[in-house]
């Protein structure tokens, strides 16, 4: 099975959560959601572009500057999803 690693940027984490849910999730008897797809997803979050400044007691003096996109890495393992990602002519 082909594996493809892609990096994505989104406006916010809630968009990512919605897209992950659309890949397929189920719920166990305790109400916990778990993925039903075979893809590995890592939420990176907002990259720090400029470090913040803090005093000796870790009080923030100057806030860090963050990248304005929520970043995610995905390793596409699911055969169906992988076919969609690379297209039938590249298999």
C-alpha positions as CSV (number, residue, x, y, z in Angstrom):
1,X,0.0,0.0,0.0
2,X,1.3,3.4,-0.9
3,X,2.0,6.0,1.8
4,X,2.0,9.7,1.0
5,X,3.0,12.4,3.5
6,X,1.4,15.8,3.0
7,X,1.5,19.0,5.0
8,X,-1.6,21.2,5.2
9,X,-2.5,24.6,6.5
10,X,-6.0,25.7,7.7
11,X,-7.5,28.8,9.2
12,X,-8.1,27.1,12.6
13,X,-8.2,23.8,14.4
14,X,-12.0,23.4,14.3
15,X,-11.7,23.1,10.5
16,X,-9.1,20.3,11.0
17,X,-11.3,18.5,13.5
18,X,-14.3,18.6,11.1
19,X,-12.2,17.2,8.2
20,X,-10.7,14.5,10.4
21,X,-14.2,13.5,11.5
22,X,-15.3,13.3,7.8
23,X,-12.5,10.7,7.2
24,X,-14.3,8.4,9.5
25,X,-14.7,8.0,13.3
26,X,-16.8,5.7,15.5
27,X,-17.7,5.9,19.2
28,X,-17.0,3.3,21.8
29,X,-19.4,2.4,24.7
30,X,-17.9,5.1,26.9
31,X,-18.6,7.8,24.3
32,X,-14.9,8.2,23.2
33,X,-14.4,8.7,19.5
34,X,-11.7,6.8,17.6
35,X,-10.7,6.8,13.9
36,X,-12.0,4.2,11.5
37,X,-9.5,5.2,8.8
38,X,-5.9,4.1,8.5
39,X,-4.3,7.5,8.1
40,X,-1.8,9.0,10.6
41,X,-2.6,12.7,11.5
42,X,-0.4,15.0,13.6
43,X,-1.8,18.4,14.6
44,X,1.2,20.7,14.6
45,X,-0.7,23.8,15.5
46,X,0.5,27.4,15.0
47,X,4.3,27.7,14.4
48,X,6.1,30.3,16.5
49,X,7.6,32.8,14.1
50,X,9.2,35.0,16.8
51,X,9.8,33.9,20.4
52,X,8.1,35.6,23.2
53,X,10.0,37.2,26.1
54,X,9.5,36.1,29.7
55,X,10.9,37.1,33.0
56,X,12.6,34.8,35.6
57,X,9.2,33.8,37.0
58,X,8.0,33.0,33.4
59,X,5.6,35.9,33.3
60,X,5.1,37.0,29.7
61,X,6.8,40.3,28.9
62,X,6.2,40.1,25.1
63,X,3.9,37.6,23.4
64,X,5.3,35.3,20.8
65,X,4.3,35.9,17.2
66,X,2.5,32.9,15.7
67,X,2.0,31.8,12.1
68,X,-1.6,32.6,11.1
69,X,-2.4,29.1,9.9
70,X,-3.0,25.9,11.9
71,X,-0.6,23.2,10.5
72,X,-1.2,19.5,10.1
73,X,0.8,16.6,8.8
74,X,-0.9,13.6,7.3
75,X,0.5,10.2,6.4
76,X,-2.1,8.8,4.0
77,X,-2.2,5.1,4.5
78,X,-5.8,4.2,3.6
79,X,-5.9,2.6,0.1
80,X,-9.1,4.4,-0.9
81,X,-7.9,7.8,0.3
82,X,-4.5,7.3,-1.2
83,X,-6.1,6.6,-4.6
84,X,-7.9,9.8,-4.3
85,X,-4.8,11.7,-3.3
86,X,-2.5,10.4,-6.1
87,X,-5.1,9.7,-8.8
88,X,-5.5,6.5,-10.8
89,X,-2.9,7.4,-13.4
90,X,-0.1,7.5,-10.8
91,X,-0.6,4.3,-9.0
